[in-house]
Amino acid sequence: MEKIIVLGATGNIGQAVLQHLQDSNVEVFAGVRKEADFDKVNRYNATPILVDFTDQESLDKALKGKDRVFLVTPLMQNPEAVTEKVLQSAQKNNVKHIVRSTAAGADSNGQIQMARWAGNSEDLIKASSLNFTILRPYNFVQNYINYYGQTIKDYNGFYIPNGDAELSLLDVSDLGEIAAIALTSEEHYGKTYELSGLKYSNDKIANIISDTLGRKISYIDVPEDQARESMLENQMPEWLVDAMMELNYIIKQGWSAGYGEDYKNITGKEYTSAETYFERNKDALL
Ligand SMILES: NC(=O)c1ccc[n+]([C@@H]2O[C@H](COP(=O)([O-])OP(=O)(O)OC[C@H]3O[C@@H](n4cnc5c(N)ncnc54)[C@H](OP(=O)(O)O)[C@@H]3O)[C@@H](O)[C@H]2O)c1
């Protein structure tokens, strides 16, 4: 039976990958930073292994004997350093395939920082000797719970500087599904998949959440300087605020609204809609 290790396993994407690997005929391991979080992966029948992205030795040990690796890095200043360490360990251990989740618009010469971070990691992977599959997700519909959920609960609204643009919203579960398919086949070697989700305006999302919860939820299009100030007030580091504001600019221009056909081509299904996502997860906003 093949052995697969998921790195970044306790996060949004990592847990979605573990969930979709559960029914596959593979042995699944999960790289976890803290022993206290082992429960988060045990529930998907994955065997936890302590991994710290900054510690090459822990990666070397974790990847020993594994056939394939899934990697996602958190929002951080140097994700390419982690990608490089993981590639080193993978090559040392004869891992044959890496599936890497990056981001839509990945481009090492890109105009915004998020694109360059993602592009730099992709370049390293493409230059390595490993078989690879790259997944480029657009915006997560989960952001409305993870990032805006508190103001939806407290003030019946979410505050973002996106104007009236449409943006594509992906359920992370759809990403996990494609990752699990790629990790259990050789058909997806050398491929890069654009995973967009479906397109919505923020007003439309506010209406969908309102209908789901049975109370009025509003989208408030805040000015950029107000959004920046509020992120800084919430202790977000400046480098991250800068990157988020660049991303918000892209979204406001409507450049983050696309449709990637790869999900449909691979699964034969349409992306999970925002209506379905909020219905399934409404308890988090009550
Ligand atoms: N949000 C969006 O709309 C969106 C859209 C496209 C792309 N993305 C990209 O998606 C990525 C974030 O994915 P996510 O939402 O799954 O992130 P996440 O929920 O923050 O999870 C990050 C994972 O990395 C682990 N991790 C962090 N530092 C580590 C370290 N030093 N050693 C070992 N593990 C470590 C975390 O472990 P702990 O649990 O211990 O912290 C966690 O398992 C980012 O690169 C972002 O650019 C996001």
The ligand as a MOL file (V3000), in Angstrom:
LIG
                    3D

  0  0  0     0  0            999 V3000
M  V30 BEGIN CTAB
M  V30 COUNTS 48 52 0 0 0
M  V30 BEGIN ATOM
M  V30 1 N -7.7280 32.0260 2.1490 0
M  V30 2 C -7.8150 32.0690 0.8220 0
M  V30 3 O -8.7890 32.5970 0.2470 0
M  V30 4 C -6.7100 31.4810 -0.0180 0
M  V30 5 C -6.8920 31.4190 -1.3990 0
M  V30 6 C -5.8870 30.8680 -2.2000 0
M  V30 7 C -4.7180 30.3900 -1.6080 0
M  V30 8 N -4.5750 30.4740 -0.2580 0 CHG=1
M  V30 9 C -3.3050 29.9600 0.3240 0
M  V30 10 O -3.5770 28.8770 1.1770 0
M  V30 11 C -2.5190 28.7800 2.1400 0
M  V30 12 C -3.1040 28.6250 3.5040 0
M  V30 13 O -3.7480 27.3740 3.5940 0
M  V30 14 P -4.6640 27.0200 4.8420 0
M  V30 15 O -5.8490 27.9480 4.8330 0
M  V30 16 O -4.8830 25.5610 4.8690 0 CHG=-1
M  V30 17 O -3.6880 27.4880 6.0240 0
M  V30 18 P -3.8380 27.2690 7.5630 0
M  V30 19 O -5.2330 26.8510 7.9210 0
M  V30 20 O -3.2290 28.4490 8.2110 0
M  V30 21 O -2.8960 25.9770 7.8260 0
M  V30 22 C -1.5110 26.0670 7.7630 0
M  V30 23 C -0.9330 24.7260 8.1750 0
M  V30 24 O 0.5040 24.8250 8.1930 0
M  V30 25 C 0.9630 24.3890 9.4870 0
M  V30 26 N 2.1940 25.0690 9.8690 0
M  V30 27 C 2.3910 26.3960 10.0120 0
M  V30 28 N 3.6540 26.6350 10.3900 0
M  V30 29 C 4.2520 25.4220 10.5150 0
M  V30 30 C 5.5590 24.9920 10.8980 0
M  V30 31 N 6.5190 25.8580 11.2250 0
M  V30 32 N 5.8110 23.6760 10.9160 0
M  V30 33 C 4.8510 22.7830 10.5940 0
M  V30 34 N 3.6040 23.1090 10.2240 0
M  V30 35 C 3.3110 24.4210 10.1980 0
M  V30 36 C -0.1600 24.7520 10.4140 0
M  V30 37 O 0.0100 24.0680 11.6320 0
M  V30 38 P -0.5810 24.6750 13.0170 0
M  V30 39 O -1.9990 24.1770 13.0740 0
M  V30 40 O 0.2930 24.1050 14.0450 0
M  V30 41 O -0.4980 26.1740 12.9170 0
M  V30 42 C -1.3460 24.2880 9.5800 0
M  V30 43 O -1.4490 22.8980 9.6080 0
M  V30 44 C -1.7050 30.0760 2.0310 0
M  V30 45 O -0.5050 29.7980 1.3630 0
M  V30 46 C -2.5970 30.9820 1.2040 0
M  V30 47 O -1.8620 31.8790 0.4000 0
M  V30 48 C -5.5300 30.9870 0.5440 0
M  V30 END ATOM
M  V30 BEGIN BOND
M  V30 1 1 1 2
M  V30 2 2 2 3
M  V30 3 1 2 4
M  V30 4 1 4 5
M  V30 5 2 4 48
M  V30 6 2 5 6
M  V30 7 1 6 7
M  V30 8 2 7 8
M  V30 9 1 8 9
M  V30 10 1 8 48
M  V30 11 1 9 10
M  V30 12 1 9 46
M  V30 13 1 10 11
M  V30 14 1 11 12
M  V30 15 1 11 44
M  V30 16 1 12 13
M  V30 17 1 13 14
M  V30 18 2 14 15
M  V30 19 1 14 16
M  V30 20 1 14 17
M  V30 21 1 17 18
M  V30 22 2 18 19
M  V30 23 1 18 20
M  V30 24 1 18 21
M  V30 25 1 21 22
M  V30 26 1 22 23
M  V30 27 1 23 24
M  V30 28 1 23 42
M  V30 29 1 24 25
M  V30 30 1 25 26
M  V30 31 1 25 36
M  V30 32 1 26 27
M  V30 33 1 26 35
M  V30 34 2 27 28
M  V30 35 1 28 29
M  V30 36 1 29 30
M  V30 37 2 29 35
M  V30 38 1 30 31
M  V30 39 2 30 32
M  V30 40 1 32 33
M  V30 41 2 33 34
M  V30 42 1 34 35
M  V30 43 1 36 37
M  V30 44 1 36 42
M  V30 45 1 37 38
M  V30 46 2 38 39
M  V30 47 1 38 40
M  V30 48 1 38 41
M  V30 49 1 42 43
M  V30 50 1 44 45
M  V30 51 1 44 46
M  V30 52 1 46 47
M  V30 END BOND
M  V30 END CTAB
M  END
